[in-house]
Amino acid sequence: MEPLDRHIVQILAQDGRISFADLGRQVGLSTSAVHQRVKRLEERGIIKGYRAVVDYPAVGLPMTALMSVTPFDPSAPDDIPERLADIDEIVACWSVAGDEYYILLIRVGRPQDLEELLARIRQQGSCSTTTTIVLSTPWEDRLGALPVDDGTP
């Protein structure tokens, strides 16, 4: 990815609602040129979409937990994500290396909701769980450093 495209992605990751005119000013391009670049980044799948950043406590979901999941029977088909896909409180599911098979990001309103969810996940996923409750979130959803393209394939 070209340095200019990388810069555009970094700006959009911080403010997905920035106007093309303001984005163009920040990267030194005309509005139409920056619009074309953004469109190409979207077409290439580098920019997958835009979303609202939600204040979870304000919408009644103040409790965040990370849950590691391990199947009861490791020789059974690895279909835990499919078995848990309809549970709305699970907002992310990551396949991981290590003792666990998956890490789930959970958002609920109350400790009782988490307790009920744990039982449902264990039963529906046929798995054991280990849960870590998040006490605070100093920051999240940052892009991080993008690798520099050195030109090698």
Buried (B, 14 or more C-beta within 10 A) or exposed (E): BEEBBBBBBBBBBEEEEBEBEBBBBBBEBEBEBBBEBBEEBEEEEBBEEEEEEEEBEEEEBEBBBBBBBBBEEEEEEEEBBEBBEEBEBBEEBEEEEEEBBBBBBBBBBEEEBBEEBBEEBBEEBBBEBEBEEEEEEEEEEEEEEBEEEEEEE
